[in-house]
C-alpha cells in the first residue's frame, strides 16, 4: 500500500501533545458494546477493541488457474468463505472495525522460507511449490506482487485496511501482525478465511496463546481438507481457545452496535 492508500488510518497508539508537555495517555477509545451470538456461550464484543482478520483468500487458493486449481484441487469448496468474508468485511468497515488482510506474500528468492514450509507446497521436491512460475503466466505461486498472491475477486484492499504478508501457517511468526494489532489497541480478533484447519486455525491458536480473545466465523472459513478437519478446528476453538459465530450473527451485532466516534 502507498502512503496515500494508508492515509485514512488514524493511529490509536500515539502520544498526545499540548501545553508544553508530552501526554503519554493514548487517545480515548469509547466502549462500543455489541452482543454477539457465539458458541459455546454468547459474548459481548467491544468494537473499539476488535479487529477482523481475513486469511489467505488469494487467487492461488481460490481462483481457477491458481496453484490449487492447477494441482487438481476443487477450489469451489472455498467459494462460500470468499462470499461470507466479503460480507463480513463490508460490515466491519461500516462499523469502524479494522480489517486486516493476512496473506501469503513470499520473497521472490524464498530466502526466509524454512524447509518445512517449502515441503508442504512441494512434498516431492520437484521445485513446483512456492515461487514456481505457473505455466503460461507471469505469476509465481504465493509470491509477493504476483497475481496468485492477489486477493480473489471480488475482495479488495480498501483505504484504511491493513495488509500483512505471512510466510508460515501462523501469521504471528516472522511478521509484524502482533505489532499492528497492539498499535490498533485491539484485544478481540474475528477470524475468517482459508484453510480453516490450517492457516486460520494456526493463527487463531497463536493469537489465543498471546492473550487475544478469538472468534472464528465458521461460514466465512473453509478448507479443501476433508470436512472433519473443519469440524475439528471448530470444536477445538470452542473447547480450548475461544468462540465461534456465523456471518449473519456478526452482521446483526455490528448493525445494532453504537456508531463509531471516528477514533478508529
PyMOL commands that set and color helices and strands:
alter all, ss='L'
color gray80, all
select helices_A, chain A and resi 3-6+47-49+59-62+67-70+75-94+115-121+177-184+199-209+227-241+247-256
alter helices_A, ss='H'
color red, helices_A
select strands_A, chain A and resi 16-18+21-23+33-36+43-46+50-55+98-104+162-166+188-194+213-222+243-245
alter strands_A, ss='S'
color yellow, strands_A
deselect
rebuild
show_as cartoon
